[in-house]
Amino acid sequence: MIYKVILTMLVGTFGGFLAKKLKLPAPFMTGSMLAVAVFSVISGQMYAPTNIKLFAQIVSGAFIGQQVTKSDLKNFPSLIKPIALLMLFFTINTFVMGFVFSHFYGMDAVTALLSCLPGGIMDVSLISIDMGADSGIVAVMQLARLVGMLLILPYWTKFIINKFGSQAEKKNSNIEEIKEEEEILDQESDQESTDDKSSVFSNNVLVLIVSTTGGLLGKWIGIPVGALIFSLIFSLVLKVTRDTKPLSNWIRYIAQISAGSIIGCSFTRENMEQLSKLIIPVILLLISYLVVNVVFARIIYKRNILDLQSALFASSPAGATDISLIAGELGGDMPKIAGIQISRTLYTVIVLPYLVRIFSGFLE
């Protein structure tokens, strides 16, 4: 088992650096995910324990918490209306697409609706078992939605910004497109060479210890994405009280490789065979969420609540941890993105299953 974990992380790391060499967006996340997925389907030897997911959530929360300022905290109540609007869009999309899958693709109502939930693979799959749905179909649809959005999102975001964004945002998008990862690493290296390296190390250790304490508490409580939420809160409190500095970038890259490897491990030959039978529903589901994504982003952007890029990231139905890590890589208002993403995850696993249970009979 340890051999498989080490092999998986080596494959994920190789994929991350290869994607970086090829200048793919968010290379360490997407590269590790694709590399591990390919090896998982071919060999069946890829394995990543849940503790690695916990590590990725804690680091993501720690990183986001260090980006939050006091002004961000004061502005957080302004997100209530956008969050409510996004939850409404997701609810409508779930029931509309659930109706389509139920009536045209032979799924029972509960399976069709749960396949459309914008939540985590593990959470929704467990809910599907509890509610008597076809958990195999639900798991494959959820996996396809997650991986599809993570692969499409960086390119989709650039396309929408270039089409609808301001001149400044278009310019920034083009700069991001041609900027090489080496420049980021060089900047980090320059910063750490001018700063006291022992101070940087002490800061990293302090932030990680405090955030890990919060993350473990969140996992122990057992709420959805609890590790991410509580590590973020503990990191935020530390930032406000001690004025700590953001974690070094290489720590975030390790978390991205870990998160990508976990997702890649979800691919199996059985999943790929089942996915081939569900390709049209998967495409329809991805299109529906891209429509929700751009409509929500345009509304929020026009009302000056978020910049266009942040609004696109905030309304993307992939994992809260994964989106936060990608947003940290490609840019965006991370505290607000994380707040909306966490709210989306909680709504999906707490509220939507009850709505599915109540209204699924109307689709029969």
C-alpha positions as a LaTeX table, in Angstrom:
\begin{tabular}{lrrr}
\hline
Residue & $x$ (\AA) & $y$ (\AA) & $z$ (\AA) \\
\hline
Met1 & 0.00 & 0.00 & 0.00 \\
Ile2 & 2.82 & 2.42 & 0.84 \\
Tyr3 & 4.43 & 1.51 & $-2.48$ \\
Lys4 & 1.24 & 2.52 & $-4.32$ \\
Val5 & 1.03 & 5.85 & $-2.45$ \\
Ile6 & 4.66 & 6.69 & $-3.26$ \\
Leu7 & 4.19 & 5.66 & $-6.90$ \\
Thr8 & 1.03 & 7.76 & $-7.17$ \\
Met9 & 2.71 & 10.89 & $-5.78$ \\
Leu10 & 5.72 & 10.39 & $-8.09$ \\
Val11 & 3.42 & 10.08 & $-11.11$ \\
Gly12 & 1.46 & 13.14 & $-9.98$ \\
Thr13 & 4.65 & 15.16 & $-9.49$ \\
Phe14 & 5.92 & 14.11 & $-12.92$ \\
Gly15 & 2.59 & 15.12 & $-14.46$ \\
Gly16 & 2.69 & 18.49 & $-12.71$ \\
Phe17 & 6.17 & 19.37 & $-13.95$ \\
Leu18 & 5.36 & 18.08 & $-17.45$ \\
Ala19 & 2.25 & 20.30 & $-17.56$ \\
Lys20 & 4.40 & 23.20 & $-16.33$ \\
Lys21 & 6.84 & 22.55 & $-19.16$ \\
Leu22 & 3.94 & 22.52 & $-21.63$ \\
Lys23 & 2.66 & 25.79 & $-20.07$ \\
Leu24 & $-0.80$ & 24.43 & $-19.22$ \\
Pro25 & $-2.97$ & 26.53 & $-16.88$ \\
Ala26 & $-2.70$ & 25.55 & $-13.20$ \\
Pro27 & $-0.11$ & 22.93 & $-14.22$ \\
Phe28 & 0.49 & 21.19 & $-10.91$ \\
Met29 & $-3.24$ & 20.53 & $-10.42$ \\
Thr30 & $-4.26$ & 19.56 & $-13.95$ \\
Gly31 & $-0.99$ & 17.81 & $-14.81$ \\
Ser32 & $-0.98$ & 15.58 & $-11.75$ \\
Met33 & $-4.68$ & 14.78 & $-12.22$ \\
Leu34 & $-4.27$ & 13.72 & $-15.85$ \\
Ala35 & $-1.06$ & 11.75 & $-15.28$ \\
Val36 & $-2.45$ & 9.78 & $-12.34$ \\
Ala37 & $-5.76$ & 9.19 & $-14.17$ \\
Val38 & $-3.96$ & 7.69 & $-17.17$ \\
Phe39 & $-1.80$ & 5.43 & $-15.01$ \\
Ser40 & $-4.81$ & 4.48 & $-12.89$ \\
Val41 & $-6.78$ & 3.29 & $-15.92$ \\
Ile42 & $-3.78$ & 1.46 & $-17.42$ \\
Ser43 & $-2.32$ & $-0.16$ & $-14.32$ \\
Gly44 & $-4.92$ & 0.04 & $-11.56$ \\
Gln45 & $-2.02$ & 0.66 & $-9.17$ \\
Met46 & $-2.69$ & 4.30 & $-8.25$ \\
Tyr47 & $-3.78$ & 4.96 & $-4.66$ \\
Ala48 & $-4.03$ & 8.08 & $-2.50$ \\
Pro49 & $-5.28$ & 7.78 & 1.10 \\
Thr50 & $-7.85$ & 10.20 & 2.48 \\
Asn51 & $-5.15$ & 11.78 & 4.66 \\
Ile52 & $-3.69$ & 13.35 & 1.50 \\
Lys53 & $-7.03$ & 14.99 & 0.80 \\
Leu54 & $-7.02$ & 16.27 & 4.37 \\
Phe55 & $-3.55$ & 17.76 & 3.80 \\
Ala56 & $-4.72$ & 19.51 & 0.61 \\
Gln57 & $-7.75$ & 20.96 & 2.39 \\
Ile58 & $-5.66$ & 22.23 & 5.30 \\
Val59 & $-3.06$ & 23.87 & 3.06 \\
Ser60 & $-5.76$ & 25.42 & 0.89 \\
Gly61 & $-7.51$ & 26.82 & 3.97 \\
Ala62 & $-4.22$ & 28.07 & 5.39 \\
Phe63 & $-3.31$ & 29.80 & 2.14 \\
Ile64 & $-6.72$ & 31.48 & 1.76 \\
Gly65 & $-6.77$ & 32.59 & 5.39 \\
Gln66 & $-3.49$ & 34.43 & 4.91 \\
Gln67 & $-4.98$ & 36.38 & 1.98 \\
Val68 & $-7.86$ & 37.80 & 4.04 \\
Thr69 & $-7.70$ & 41.37 & 5.28 \\
Lys70 & $-9.87$ & 43.23 & 7.77 \\
Ser71 & $-11.60$ & 45.01 & 4.89 \\
Asp72 & $-12.47$ & 41.61 & 3.41 \\
Leu73 & $-14.18$ & 40.65 & 6.66 \\
Lys74 & $-16.18$ & 43.87 & 6.64 \\
Asn75 & $-17.28$ & 43.24 & 3.05 \\
Phe76 & $-18.29$ & 39.60 & 3.58 \\
Pro77 & $-21.99$ & 40.40 & 4.34 \\
Ser78 & $-22.20$ & 41.75 & 0.77 \\
Leu79 & $-21.85$ & 38.13 & $-0.44$ \\
Ile80 & $-25.18$ & 37.01 & 1.05 \\
Lys81 & $-27.22$ & 38.02 & $-1.99$ \\
Pro82 & $-24.78$ & 36.53 & $-4.55$ \\
Ile83 & $-24.67$ & 33.29 & $-2.58$ \\
Ala84 & $-28.48$ & 33.12 & $-2.47$ \\
Leu85 & $-28.65$ & 33.82 & $-6.23$ \\
Leu86 & $-26.10$ & 31.12 & $-7.04$ \\
Met87 & $-27.89$ & 28.56 & $-4.87$ \\
Leu88 & $-31.13$ & 29.38 & $-6.72$ \\
Phe89 & $-29.41$ & 28.86 & $-10.09$ \\
Phe90 & $-27.89$ & 25.56 & $-8.95$ \\
Thr91 & $-31.25$ & 24.34 & $-7.63$ \\
Ile92 & $-33.04$ & 25.18 & $-10.88$ \\
Asn93 & $-30.27$ & 23.55 & $-12.91$ \\
Thr94 & $-30.41$ & 20.38 & $-10.78$ \\
Phe95 & $-34.14$ & 19.90 & $-11.30$ \\
Val96 & $-34.19$ & 20.89 & $-14.99$ \\
Met97 & $-31.32$ & 18.55 & $-15.92$ \\
Gly98 & $-32.69$ & 15.87 & $-13.57$ \\
Phe99 & $-35.97$ & 16.01 & $-15.50$ \\
Val100 & $-34.09$ & 15.65 & $-18.81$ \\
Phe101 & $-32.06$ & 12.66 & $-17.61$ \\
Ser102 & $-35.08$ & 10.99 & $-16.04$ \\
His103 & $-37.36$ & 11.32 & $-19.06$ \\
Phe104 & $-34.91$ & 10.89 & $-21.94$ \\
Tyr105 & $-32.07$ & 8.73 & $-20.64$ \\
Gly106 & $-33.83$ & 6.12 & $-18.53$ \\
Met107 & $-32.57$ & 7.12 & $-15.09$ \\
Asp108 & $-34.86$ & 6.91 & $-12.09$ \\
Ala109 & $-35.74$ & 10.33 & $-10.64$ \\
Val110 & $-33.51$ & 10.18 & $-7.56$ \\
Thr111 & $-30.49$ & 8.98 & $-9.53$ \\
Ala112 & $-31.04$ & 11.65 & $-12.19$ \\
Leu113 & $-31.31$ & 14.45 & $-9.64$ \\
Leu114 & $-28.36$ & 13.36 & $-7.51$ \\
Ser115 & $-26.23$ & 13.05 & $-10.66$ \\
Cys116 & $-26.72$ & 16.80 & $-11.16$ \\
Leu117 & $-25.83$ & 17.95 & $-7.64$ \\
Pro118 & $-22.88$ & 20.41 & $-7.62$ \\
Gly119 & $-21.17$ & 18.72 & $-4.67$ \\
Gly120 & $-18.21$ & 16.50 & $-3.84$ \\
Ile121 & $-17.89$ & 13.03 & $-5.38$ \\
Met122 & $-17.60$ & 11.27 & $-2.05$ \\
Asp123 & $-20.36$ & 13.24 & $-0.32$ \\
Val124 & $-22.91$ & 12.86 & $-3.11$ \\
Ser125 & $-22.03$ & 9.20 & $-3.70$ \\
Leu126 & $-22.66$ & 8.43 & $-0.03$ \\
Ile127 & $-25.94$ & 10.36 & $-0.18$ \\
Ser128 & $-26.96$ & 8.32 & $-3.25$ \\
Ile129 & $-26.42$ & 5.06 & $-1.37$ \\
Asp130 & $-28.48$ & 6.32 & 1.56 \\
Met131 & $-31.32$ & 7.43 & $-0.75$ \\
Gly132 & $-31.43$ & 4.19 & $-2.76$ \\
Ala133 & $-30.19$ & 5.66 & $-6.06$ \\
Asp134 & $-27.91$ & 3.94 & $-8.57$ \\
Ser135 & $-24.67$ & 4.96 & $-6.85$ \\
Gly136 & $-22.54$ & 3.77 & $-9.80$ \\
Ile137 & $-24.18$ & 6.19 & $-12.23$ \\
Val138 & $-24.13$ & 9.00 & $-9.67$ \\
Ala139 & $-20.41$ & 8.50 & $-8.93$ \\
Val140 & $-19.47$ & 8.49 & $-12.64$ \\
Met141 & $-21.55$ & 11.60 & $-13.39$ \\
Gln142 & $-20.08$ & 13.40 & $-10.39$ \\
Leu143 & $-16.54$ & 12.41 & $-11.37$ \\
Ala144 & $-17.08$ & 13.58 & $-14.95$ \\
Arg145 & $-18.54$ & 16.88 & $-13.74$ \\
Leu146 & $-15.62$ & 17.53 & $-11.39$ \\
Val147 & $-12.82$ & 16.60 & $-13.81$ \\
Gly148 & $-14.54$ & 18.24 & $-16.77$ \\
Met149 & $-14.96$ & 21.56 & $-14.95$ \\
Leu150 & $-11.38$ & 21.55 & $-13.64$ \\
Leu151 & $-10.00$ & 20.93 & $-17.14$ \\
Ile152 & $-12.29$ & 23.39 & $-18.91$ \\
Leu153 & $-12.32$ & 26.17 & $-16.33$ \\
Pro154 & $-8.92$ & 27.85 & $-16.98$ \\
Tyr155 & $-9.61$ & 28.09 & $-20.73$ \\
Trp156 & $-13.27$ & 28.97 & $-20.25$ \\
Thr157 & $-12.35$ & 31.79 & $-17.85$ \\
Lys158 & $-9.90$ & 33.33 & $-20.32$ \\
Phe159 & $-12.47$ & 33.05 & $-23.13$ \\
Ile160 & $-15.23$ & 34.78 & $-21.13$ \\
Ile161 & $-12.90$ & 37.53 & $-19.88$ \\
Asn162 & $-11.71$ & 38.25 & $-23.41$ \\
Lys163 & $-15.31$ & 38.36 & $-24.61$ \\
Phe164 & $-17.03$ & 40.28 & $-21.81$ \\
Gly165 & $-14.33$ & 41.72 & $-19.55$ \\
Ser166 & $-12.95$ & 45.23 & $-19.37$ \\
Gln167 & $-9.81$ & 46.21 & $-21.27$ \\
Ala168 & $-7.75$ & 45.92 & $-18.06$ \\
Glu169 & $-9.07$ & 42.41 & $-17.40$ \\
Lys170 & $-8.38$ & 41.34 & $-20.98$ \\
Lys171 & $-4.84$ & 42.63 & $-20.67$ \\
Asn172 & $-4.32$ & 40.78 & $-17.39$ \\
Ser173 & $-5.73$ & 37.61 & $-18.93$ \\
Asn174 & $-3.29$ & 37.78 & $-21.82$ \\
Ile175 & $-0.40$ & 38.40 & $-19.46$ \\
Glu176 & $-1.42$ & 35.35 & $-17.43$ \\
Glu177 & $-1.59$ & 33.29 & $-20.61$ \\
Ile178 & 1.98 & 33.98 & $-21.66$ \\
Lys179 & 3.56 & 34.28 & $-18.21$ \\
Glu180 & 5.81 & 31.35 & $-17.47$ \\
Glu181 & 5.79 & 29.50 & $-14.19$ \\
Glu182 & 9.55 & 30.10 & $-13.89$ \\
Glu183 & 8.88 & 33.81 & $-13.35$ \\
Ile184 & 6.71 & 33.02 & $-10.34$ \\
Leu185 & 9.32 & 30.72 & $-8.88$ \\
Asp186 & 12.03 & 33.34 & $-9.54$ \\
Gln187 & 9.99 & 35.98 & $-7.72$ \\
Glu188 & 9.56 & 33.67 & $-4.76$ \\
Ser189 & 13.27 & 32.85 & $-4.78$ \\
Asp190 & 14.18 & 36.55 & $-4.88$ \\
Gln191 & 11.83 & 37.33 & $-2.02$ \\
Glu192 & 13.20 & 34.56 & 0.16 \\
Ser193 & 16.78 & 35.55 & $-0.63$ \\
Thr194 & 16.14 & 39.08 & 0.59 \\
Asp195 & 14.10 & 38.04 & 3.60 \\
Asp196 & 15.53 & 36.20 & 6.56 \\
Lys197 & 15.09 & 32.56 & 5.54 \\
Ser198 & 14.71 & 31.47 & 9.14 \\
Ser199 & 11.88 & 33.98 & 9.49 \\
Val200 & 10.15 & 32.56 & 6.39 \\
Phe201 & 10.54 & 29.03 & 7.76 \\
Ser202 & 9.20 & 30.03 & 11.19 \\
Asn203 & 6.22 & 31.78 & 9.57 \\
Asn204 & 5.42 & 28.70 & 7.44 \\
Val205 & 5.63 & 26.40 & 10.46 \\
Leu206 & 3.43 & 28.65 & 12.62 \\
Val207 & 0.75 & 29.02 & 9.94 \\
Leu208 & 0.72 & 25.29 & 9.21 \\
Ile209 & 0.55 & 24.28 & 12.88 \\
Val210 & $-2.35$ & 26.63 & 13.61 \\
Ser211 & $-4.18$ & 25.73 & 10.37 \\
Thr212 & $-3.66$ & 22.00 & 10.92 \\
Thr213 & $-5.14$ & 22.31 & 14.42 \\
Gly214 & $-8.20$ & 23.95 & 12.91 \\
Gly215 & $-8.41$ & 21.46 & 10.05 \\
Leu216 & $-8.28$ & 18.45 & 12.39 \\
Leu217 & $-10.97$ & 20.05 & 14.55 \\
Gly218 & $-13.16$ & 20.55 & 11.47 \\
Lys219 & $-12.68$ & 16.93 & 10.41 \\
Trp220 & $-13.48$ & 15.71 & 13.92 \\
Ile221 & $-16.73$ & 17.72 & 13.98 \\
Gly222 & $-17.70$ & 15.97 & 10.75 \\
Ile223 & $-19.27$ & 18.81 & 8.77 \\
Pro224 & $-18.82$ & 18.92 & 4.95 \\
Val225 & $-15.38$ & 20.31 & 3.96 \\
Gly226 & $-14.85$ & 20.91 & 7.69 \\
Ala227 & $-11.07$ & 20.66 & 7.38 \\
Leu228 & $-11.01$ & 23.44 & 4.78 \\
Ile229 & $-13.43$ & 25.66 & 6.68 \\
Phe230 & $-11.74$ & 25.44 & 10.06 \\
Ser231 & $-8.18$ & 25.63 & 8.74 \\
Leu232 & $-9.25$ & 28.79 & 6.91 \\
Ile233 & $-10.80$ & 30.26 & 10.07 \\
Phe234 & $-7.78$ & 29.46 & 12.24 \\
Ser235 & $-5.41$ & 30.84 & 9.60 \\
Leu236 & $-7.51$ & 33.98 & 9.27 \\
Val237 & $-7.51$ & 34.60 & 13.02 \\
Leu238 & $-3.74$ & 34.13 & 13.10 \\
Lys239 & $-3.35$ & 36.58 & 10.21 \\
Val240 & $-5.47$ & 39.25 & 11.91 \\
Thr241 & $-3.91$ & 38.85 & 15.36 \\
Arg242 & $-0.26$ & 38.21 & 14.49 \\
Asp243 & 0.04 & 39.74 & 10.99 \\
Thr244 & 1.62 & 36.56 & 9.62 \\
Lys245 & 2.72 & 36.25 & 5.99 \\
Pro246 & 1.36 & 34.00 & 3.21 \\
Leu247 & 2.78 & 30.50 & 2.90 \\
Ser248 & 5.62 & 29.95 & 0.44 \\
Asn249 & 4.34 & 29.04 & $-3.02$ \\
Trp250 & 6.03 & 25.63 & $-3.10$ \\
Ile251 & 3.78 & 24.47 & $-0.27$ \\
Arg252 & 0.72 & 25.30 & $-2.36$ \\
Tyr253 & 2.21 & 23.43 & $-5.32$ \\
Ile254 & 2.57 & 20.30 & $-3.18$ \\
Ala255 & $-1.08$ & 20.63 & $-2.16$ \\
Gln256 & $-2.09$ & 21.00 & $-5.81$ \\
Ile257 & $-0.21$ & 17.84 & $-6.76$ \\
Ser258 & $-1.86$ & 16.02 & $-3.85$ \\
Ala259 & $-5.36$ & 17.18 & $-4.78$ \\
Gly260 & $-4.84$ & 16.37 & $-8.46$ \\
Ser261 & $-3.52$ & 12.92 & $-7.62$ \\
Ile262 & $-6.55$ & 12.16 & $-5.46$ \\
Ile263 & $-8.93$ & 13.05 & $-8.30$ \\
Gly264 & $-6.85$ & 11.04 & $-10.78$ \\
Cys265 & $-7.10$ & 7.96 & $-8.55$ \\
Ser266 & $-10.88$ & 8.09 & $-8.95$ \\
Phe267 & $-10.52$ & 6.90 & $-12.55$ \\
Thr268 & $-10.84$ & 3.15 & $-13.05$ \\
Arg269 & $-11.44$ & 0.98 & $-16.09$ \\
Glu270 & $-14.97$ & 0.33 & $-14.85$ \\
Asn271 & $-15.66$ & 4.05 & $-14.59$ \\
Met272 & $-14.35$ & 4.67 & $-18.09$ \\
Glu273 & $-16.55$ & 1.89 & $-19.50$ \\
Gln274 & $-19.62$ & 3.30 & $-17.76$ \\
Leu275 & $-18.69$ & 6.83 & $-18.76$ \\
Ser276 & $-18.80$ & 5.83 & $-22.45$ \\
Lys277 & $-22.49$ & 5.04 & $-22.00$ \\
Leu278 & $-23.18$ & 8.36 & $-20.29$ \\
Ile279 & $-21.20$ & 10.65 & $-22.58$ \\
Ile280 & $-24.22$ & 12.65 & $-23.82$ \\
Pro281 & $-25.68$ & 13.26 & $-20.31$ \\
Val282 & $-22.19$ & 14.30 & $-19.15$ \\
Ile283 & $-21.82$ & 16.79 & $-22.01$ \\
Leu284 & $-25.29$ & 18.21 & $-21.35$ \\
Leu285 & $-24.54$ & 18.53 & $-17.64$ \\
Leu286 & $-21.24$ & 20.35 & $-18.27$ \\
Ile287 & $-22.91$ & 22.72 & $-20.74$ \\
Ser288 & $-25.68$ & 23.50 & $-18.25$ \\
Tyr289 & $-23.18$ & 24.38 & $-15.55$ \\
Leu290 & $-21.14$ & 26.55 & $-17.93$ \\
Val291 & $-24.35$ & 28.45 & $-18.73$ \\
Val292 & $-25.04$ & 28.94 & $-15.01$ \\
Asn293 & $-21.42$ & 29.97 & $-14.56$ \\
Val294 & $-21.43$ & 32.72 & $-17.19$ \\
Val295 & $-24.93$ & 34.04 & $-16.39$ \\
Phe296 & $-24.15$ & 34.33 & $-12.67$ \\
Ala297 & $-20.73$ & 35.85 & $-13.35$ \\
Arg298 & $-22.17$ & 38.48 & $-15.70$ \\
Ile299 & $-24.83$ & 39.51 & $-13.17$ \\
Ile300 & $-22.35$ & 39.76 & $-10.29$ \\
Tyr301 & $-19.78$ & 41.53 & $-12.47$ \\
Lys302 & $-22.28$ & 44.12 & $-13.72$ \\
Arg303 & $-23.25$ & 44.90 & $-10.12$ \\
Asn304 & $-19.58$ & 45.41 & $-9.17$ \\
Ile305 & $-19.71$ & 42.75 & $-6.45$ \\
Leu306 & $-16.80$ & 40.74 & $-7.89$ \\
Asp307 & $-14.45$ & 41.08 & $-10.82$ \\
Leu308 & $-15.37$ & 38.84 & $-13.74$ \\
Gln309 & $-12.62$ & 36.27 & $-13.17$ \\
Ser310 & $-13.44$ & 35.87 & $-9.47$ \\
Ala311 & $-17.15$ & 35.54 & $-10.25$ \\
Leu312 & $-16.41$ & 32.75 & $-12.74$ \\
Phe313 & $-14.28$ & 30.86 & $-10.24$ \\
Ala314 & $-16.78$ & 31.40 & $-7.41$ \\
Ser315 & $-19.67$ & 29.87 & $-9.39$ \\
Ser316 & $-17.80$ & 26.87 & $-10.79$ \\
Pro317 & $-19.27$ & 23.59 & $-9.49$ \\
Ala318 & $-16.02$ & 21.75 & $-8.81$ \\
Gly319 & $-14.50$ & 20.96 & $-5.42$ \\
Ala320 & $-14.14$ & 23.90 & $-3.04$ \\
Thr321 & $-10.55$ & 22.89 & $-2.31$ \\
Asp322 & $-9.69$ & 22.39 & $-5.99$ \\
Ile323 & $-11.22$ & 25.69 & $-7.15$ \\
Ser324 & $-9.51$ & 27.59 & $-4.33$ \\
Leu325 & $-6.15$ & 26.11 & $-5.32$ \\
Ile326 & $-6.66$ & 26.94 & $-9.00$ \\
Ala327 & $-7.86$ & 30.46 & $-8.18$ \\
Gly328 & $-4.72$ & 30.97 & $-6.13$ \\
Glu329 & $-2.72$ & 29.95 & $-9.19$ \\
Leu330 & $-4.55$ & 31.95 & $-11.87$ \\
Gly331 & $-5.66$ & 34.94 & $-9.82$ \\
Gly332 & $-8.92$ & 36.11 & $-8.27$ \\
Asp333 & $-10.38$ & 37.38 & $-5.02$ \\
Met334 & $-9.62$ & 34.25 & $-3.01$ \\
Pro335 & $-11.43$ & 35.08 & 0.24 \\
Lys336 & $-14.71$ & 35.79 & $-1.58$ \\
Ile337 & $-14.27$ & 32.83 & $-3.92$ \\
Ala338 & $-13.70$ & 30.52 & $-0.95$ \\
Gly339 & $-16.69$ & 31.94 & 0.93 \\
Ile340 & $-19.04$ & 31.29 & $-1.99$ \\
Gln341 & $-17.54$ & 27.87 & $-2.76$ \\
Ile342 & $-17.87$ & 26.71 & 0.85 \\
Ser343 & $-21.48$ & 27.95 & 0.94 \\
Arg344 & $-22.17$ & 26.04 & $-2.28$ \\
Thr345 & $-20.75$ & 22.82 & $-0.84$ \\
Leu346 & $-22.72$ & 23.11 & 2.39 \\
Tyr347 & $-25.95$ & 23.87 & 0.52 \\
Thr348 & $-25.39$ & 20.90 & $-1.79$ \\
Val349 & $-24.95$ & 18.28 & 0.93 \\
Ile350 & $-27.33$ & 19.70 & 3.55 \\
Val351 & $-30.26$ & 21.30 & 1.71 \\
Leu352 & $-30.45$ & 19.87 & $-1.83$ \\
Pro353 & $-30.80$ & 16.18 & $-0.79$ \\
Tyr354 & $-33.93$ & 17.06 & 1.18 \\
Leu355 & $-35.35$ & 18.91 & $-1.84$ \\
Val356 & $-34.56$ & 15.87 & $-4.00$ \\
Arg357 & $-36.30$ & 13.57 & $-1.52$ \\
Ile358 & $-39.37$ & 15.80 & $-1.39$ \\
Phe359 & $-39.78$ & 16.58 & $-5.10$ \\
Ser360 & $-38.35$ & 13.51 & $-6.85$ \\
Gly361 & $-41.84$ & 12.01 & $-7.07$ \\
Phe362 & $-42.94$ & 14.76 & $-9.42$ \\
Leu363 & $-40.40$ & 13.58 & $-12.03$ \\
Glu364 & $-41.62$ & 9.98 & $-12.07$ \\
\hline
\end{tabular}
